[in-house]
Amino acid sequence: MIQNVVSSSQIMKTMGRISKPFFSGLLQVGLVAMFLLWLLETGADAMNYRWQWYRIPQYLWFVEDGQWFPAELLEGLRVTLEISAVSLFFTLAIGLTTALLRLSDSVVGRTVARGYIELIRNTPLLVQVYLLYFVFGPVLGLERFTTAVLALSLFQGAYTAEIFRAGLTSIDRGQFEASDSLGLSVFDSYRFVILPQVIKRVLPPLTNEGVSLVKNSSIVSVMAIFDLTTEGRNIVADTAMPFEVWFTVAGIYLVVTLTLSGFAAWLAHRLDTPSH
């Protein structure tokens, strides 16, 4: 009986420690949201602007013959997610390959990898998109979707390579020696021993790169790809509702990036939890 009372007391104390920062955070978010709403309303009144939020749902979805269909903004979101997903796969592949080349014994491999990283990281993404779309794309016969994926993958891959390189260099040399002593091949050593440890260590910065990739995908709108940003710009041109449309587009991007961050946090928790 006494043990149960003590356990209940400990649980209540723990919940109290957790609830205080939680509710404090909610209060801060609520105050910031109220301030932003007040600021928007005040600015709109100063410009004699009348909000037309009631018109936004028709650009998200519509119903025809009792069936639901996605409208322009959700169709643009689909294109954005497709570009981001494919680009993320190639970003990780390019980043890991470049990191391995940077750490290899090959002088040519290290030189090529370093040259690629310095070239990409020291030139703007928009310039790279223009070069690929207007110069290299027509020469290589690349479609707009492929060009967009290539531009984003090369750009984010340069930053991801440095993340992977930092993760690889943080692995103790004894891990490599243990893999060799077990008779594992180089491929199996990285697959079963090295990379699982690297992923656990670099997951937070990789998440940041994934979020940046989703946001940077908006730049491909200059290639006349009907992604979320392009659809938003077209709607603004047709309706003269810049505030409602761009706030909606920003909200959609925010939901996507927060979902990605939440998934990464869940995955990090799973990787840290020992299996039984």
ZIHUCOR-V198336 format. One record per residue. RES is the residue in one small letter. OMEGA is omega in degrees with one decimal (* if undefined). NEAR is the number of other C-alpha atoms within 10 Angstrom. Layout:
RES_OMEGA_NEAR / RES_OMEGA_NEAR
//
This chain:
m_179.8_6 / i_179.5_7 / q_178.9_8 / n_178.6_9 / v_178.9_10 / v_180.0_11 / s_179.1_12 / s_178.2_12 / s_178.6_12 / q_179.4_12 / i_-179.6_12 / m_178.1_12 / k_179.7_12 / t_178.8_11 / m_177.9_11 / g_178.8_12 / r_-178.7_11 / i_-173.0_11 / s_-177.4_12 / k_177.2_11 / p_-179.8_11 / f_-179.4_11 / f_175.4_11 / s_176.8_11 / g_177.6_12 / l_179.4_12 / l_179.3_12 / q_178.1_11 / v_179.2_12 / g_179.3_12 / l_178.5_12 / v_179.3_12 / a_178.7_12 / m_178.4_12 / f_-179.9_12 / l_177.8_12 / l_178.1_12 / w_-179.9_12 / l_179.3_12 / l_-178.9_13 / e_178.6_14 / t_178.6_13 / g_178.8_12 / a_178.2_14 / d_179.8_12 / a_179.8_9 / m_-176.1_8 / n_-179.9_9 / y_179.7_13 / r_-178.8_10 / w_179.8_13 / q_-178.5_11 / w_-178.1_12 / y_-179.6_8 / r_-175.4_13 / i_-177.0_15 / p_-178.8_12 / q_176.8_13 / y_174.7_17 / l_179.4_17 / w_174.0_15 / f_-177.9_14 / v_179.5_11 / e_-177.1_7 / d_178.4_5 / g_-178.9_7 / q_-177.1_7 / w_178.9_10 / f_175.4_13 / p_177.9_16 / a_-169.5_16 / e_-175.5_22 / l_178.6_27 / l_174.1_19 / e_175.9_19 / g_176.6_22 / l_178.6_22 / r_179.2_16 / v_178.2_18 / t_-180.0_23 / l_178.0_17 / e_179.7_15 / i_-177.9_23 / s_-178.1_25 / a_179.9_16 / v_179.8_15 / s_179.9_27 / l_178.2_21 / f_-178.5_13 / f_175.8_18 / t_179.5_28 / l_-179.9_21 / a_179.8_16 / i_-178.8_20 / g_-179.5_26 / l_179.0_22 / t_179.9_16 / t_178.8_26 / a_178.5_27 / l_177.1_18 / l_178.5_21 / r_-177.1_22 / l_-176.7_15 / s_177.9_12 / d_-178.0_10 / s_178.0_11 / v_179.7_12 / v_-179.9_12 / g_179.1_16 / r_-178.8_18 / t_179.8_13 / v_-178.7_14 / a_-179.1_22 / r_178.0_17 / g_177.5_12 / y_-178.3_16 / i_-178.2_24 / e_-180.0_12 / l_-175.9_13 / i_-175.3_17 / r_-177.8_16 / n_172.8_8 / t_-177.4_11 / p_178.6_11 / l_-178.2_19 / l_177.5_14 / v_177.9_11 / q_178.1_15 / v_179.4_23 / y_-179.7_17 / l_-179.6_13 / l_-173.8_20 / y_-173.8_22 / f_-175.8_12 / v_-174.0_11 / f_-179.2_14 / g_178.5_17 / p_-179.6_13 / v_-177.6_10 / l_180.0_10 / g_-178.1_10 / l_173.7_15 / e_-176.7_11 / r_180.0_17 / f_179.4_16 / t_178.6_15 / t_179.0_23 / a_179.2_24 / v_-179.4_23 / l_-179.1_19 / a_-179.0_24 / l_-178.6_26 / s_179.4_25 / l_-178.4_22 / f_-178.4_27 / q_179.9_26 / g_179.7_31 / a_178.8_25 / y_179.5_19 / t_178.8_28 / a_179.5_26 / e_176.3_17 / i_178.4_21 / f_-179.4_26 / r_177.5_21 / a_178.5_15 / g_-179.9_20 / l_-179.7_23 / t_178.8_12 / s_179.1_12 / i_-178.9_15 / d_-178.6_10 / r_179.3_10 / g_177.0_9 / q_177.5_13 / f_-179.6_16 / e_177.4_11 / a_178.4_13 / s_178.2_18 / d_-178.8_13 / s_178.0_9 / l_178.7_9 / g_179.9_10 / l_174.4_15 / s_179.6_11 / v_180.0_11 / f_-179.6_10 / d_178.3_13 / s_178.9_19 / y_-175.5_17 / r_-172.0_11 / f_-173.3_12 / v_-169.8_16 / i_-173.9_19 / l_176.4_18 / p_177.2_12 / q_-179.8_16 / v_-178.2_20 / i_179.5_16 / k_-176.0_16 / r_-173.7_19 / v_-177.8_18 / l_178.8_18 / p_177.9_15 / p_175.5_14 / l_175.9_18 / t_177.3_18 / n_178.2_15 / e_176.8_20 / g_177.1_24 / v_177.8_20 / s_179.2_14 / l_178.7_23 / v_-179.6_22 / k_-179.7_17 / n_178.6_16 / s_178.9_22 / s_-178.4_17 / i_-178.4_17 / v_176.8_27 / s_178.1_17 / v_179.9_15 / m_179.6_16 / a_171.6_10 / i_-173.8_19 / f_175.8_22 / d_-176.3_25 / l_-178.9_25 / t_179.0_24 / t_178.7_21 / e_177.4_23 / g_179.2_23 / r_178.6_16 / n_179.6_14 / i_177.6_19 / v_179.7_16 / a_-178.2_11 / d_-170.3_9 / t_-175.4_10 / a_175.7_11 / m_-174.4_18 / p_-175.1_14 / f_-177.6_16 / e_-176.0_17 / v_-176.2_24 / w_173.5_16 / f_177.9_12 / t_178.1_18 / v_178.5_21 / a_178.1_16 / g_178.7_12 / i_175.9_16 / y_-179.7_20 / l_178.7_15 / v_-179.2_12 / v_-177.2_17 / t_176.9_20 / l_176.5_13 / t_177.9_13 / l_178.8_17 / s_178.2_17 / g_177.6_13 / f_178.7_13 / a_177.8_18 / a_177.3_15 / w_180.0_12 / l_177.7_14 / a_177.3_17 / h_178.6_12 / r_-179.5_12 / l_179.6_14 / d_-178.3_10 / t_-179.7_9 / p_178.6_7 / s_-179.0_6 / h_*_3
//
